[in-house]
Amino acid sequence: MKKTIKLSMFALAFSLVSGCATTSDVENIQSQVNGLDTSIKQASADAASAKSQASDAAARAEAAEAAANRAAELSQEANRKLNKKFKRSMMK
């Protein structure tokens, strides 16, 4: 986006320096610059929204990972208890 703005500013400056620019040419360039500015603002807003959504997704993924780890620990603990009870019942 910055490259596009730089190029449009360069084009505007070149057209003004060349002396051949008419008022309509300057107005046309200005309208293009304004259009690019609007596009940049929209892209920036979209990027901020995507960043926020990515942060939310990362937090949810971390919570899901923690829950999965806890479930695995509980499963292993239950398995140990069952094995212990099984061994006791085999001793009788």
MODELLER restraints for C-alpha pairs under 7 A, 6 or more apart:
rsr = mdl.restraints
at = mdl.atoms
rsr.add(forms.Gaussian(group=physical.xy_distance, feature=features.Distance(at['CA:1:A'], at['CA:40:A']), mean=6.52, stdev=0.5))
rsr.add(forms.Gaussian(group=physical.xy_distance, feature=features.Distance(at['CA:8:A'], at['CA:33:A']), mean=6.57, stdev=0.5))
rsr.add(forms.Gaussian(group=physical.xy_distance, feature=features.Distance(at['CA:12:A'], at['CA:29:A']), mean=6.26, stdev=0.5))
rsr.add(forms.Gaussian(group=physical.xy_distance, feature=features.Distance(at['CA:15:A'], at['CA:21:A']), mean=5.61, stdev=0.5))
